[in-house]
């Protein structure tokens, strides 16, 4: 969940104007709001979450204390690859999140058989991602889901129709799992370059290289590849 700060700025001569930030992560919102207040020139400061909620700085700090030991500020990337000649598919997933004041990265892939196309591999990779979120107890929150498949993400967002029955089945599986986990997805198509980590993992999976990594980005890896 991200948060936007709105406040009235007052100059030394008592002139006032209304200001606001872009949406920020939980920790960023608290850091900036604290700084604004400490200047003594921020009046009537309010914080608004993306779900329409309204918070005072004190309320948001209390909320941070409650959720600090749970994964939050989650950004997840996925990619699916497919080899026509071997009919082997590979999934790649990268998940970034914050927990207990630390930042983590999960990198995982999987090699599968039985799919019929690159498009189907993309749908299956997205479901693989959602299942990994559940396995790592990243549930009951908003998650940014990014990938370079415009088709999959725009169909999940309800912006593009899906006419193929086999792909509709995948969409249903993804949406049902998200609902079961109480995850509110925010879909964001990105370029192939920005999705490079997940793309590389998918390619490694196809080539038989298994990756299972969980790393604390501001410390040592908990699990090595």
Residue, then its C-alpha position, 0 to 999 in steps of 0.5 A: x500500500x502506498x500513501x500520499x501526504x497533503x499539507x498546508x505550508x506556511x512561510x515566515x510571513x504567514x503566507x500559505x499554500x497547499x502542497x502534496x506528494x506523489x504516492x510513497x511507500x509506508x516508511x517513506x511517507x512516515x519519514x517525509x511527514x516527520x520531516x515536514x512537521x519538524x520544520x514547523x511550517x507544515x499545517x493541517x498535515x494529512x496522509x491518504x492511502x491508495x484505498x481511500x483511507x485517511x491517516x494522521x501521522x500518529x495513526x500511520x506510525x502505529x500501523x507501521x508497528x503492527x505490520x513491521x514483522x509482516x512482508x509489505x511494500x511488495x513488488x513482484x515480477x514474472x516472465x514465461x518462456x517457451x521452446x517450440x522444438x522441445x515444448x519445454x517452458x520456463x517460469x521466472x519470478x522475482x519478488x521484492x518486499x520489506x519485513x522487520x525493517x529489512x529489504x528482501x528479494x526472492x528469485x525462483x524459477x521452474x521448468x515445466x512440460x505440457x504447455x503449448x505456446x509462449x502465451x500459455x507460458x506467460x499465464x502459467x508464470x503469473x500463476x506460479x508467482x501468485x502461488x509463491x506469494x502465498x507460500x511466503x505468506x505475502x497475503x492480505x495486502x496490495x501487490x504490484x505485479x509487473x511483467x512484459x506480457x501486455x496481454x496477460x496483465x491487461x486481461x487480468x486488469x479487465x482492460x482487454x478481452x480474452x476470447x481463447x477458452x484455454x487462456x480464460x481458464x488460466x485467468x480464472x485460476x490466477x484471479x481465484x488464487x488472488x481472491x483466496x489470498x486476499x491480495x489486491x493486485x496492481x498490474x503494471x506492464x513493463x518493458x522486456x529490459x525492465x523485466x530482465x531478472x525474471x526473463x533470465x530466470x525463465x531462460x535458465x529454467x528452460x536450460x535446466x538451471x534451477x534457482x531458489x534464492x531468498x536474499x536480505x538485500x541489506x545483509x547476507x543471503x538467507x538461502x543461496x542459489 
